[in-house]
Amino acid sequence: MMVQIFKSKIHRVTVTGAELNYIGSITIDADLVEAANMVEGEKVQIVNVNNGERIETYIIKGKRGSGEVTLNGPAARRVQKGDVIIIISYTWMEMDKAKNFKPVIIFPDTETNRLK
């Protein structure tokens, strides 16, 4: 049996931009994407700590070391620059493997969105 489980999380980063006139997605500093064991194009859930909104979108890698976290397209209506968000990814896995799986969680500096 396959189960969907929590795979990785970027815990509490600050939104650096919200670009409404864009196709869609979230642009995230490549350093954060890779440290969280995420990949470009991966579906993620965005949880806005400031207003409780939850949205799903996909990742676009941003400039490495930039600290960028920009919500694009319709998602830009659900966040504001300066909001703190949590970015979560999930995966499907066989039940026996899921029982022992350990997700990757990173805790960037919320002032700079860079790894500590």
Buried (B, 14 or more C-beta within 10 A) or exposed (E): EEEEBBBBBBBBBBBBBBBEEBEBBBBBBBBBBBBBBBEBEBEBBBBBBEEEBEBEBEBBBBEEEBBBBBBBBEBBEBBBEEBBBBBBBBBEBEEEEBEEEEBBBBEBEEEBBBBE
